[in-house]
């Protein structure tokens, strides 16, 4: 791979990335068990970008800062750590909120 600045740095497999990937796999399997293939595909789509936010936050931060430009030099500094936390919030927060709402719906019946 080129040493150009437009390429993401080498992504090392860290425990944080493994846990995020395993959580997404668990959510997709649960979605498949609940709603078969259509729901599982929706879950893959919902969790793909948050997983990218955890895996390559530096590149996602650069993309977030250049939404209106044609180059990859950001005009707005977005911290990769903020991008990573947004990814974790969606990976953990969305399924937990779904579980809370489903539980509340079953209690009120």
Secondary structure, 3 states (H helix, E strand, C coil): CCCCCCCCCCCCCCHHHHHHHHHHHHHHHHHHHHHHHHHHHHHHHHHHHHHHHHHCHHHHHHHHHCCCCCCCCCCCCCCHHHHHHHHHHHHHHHHHHHHHHHHHHHHHC
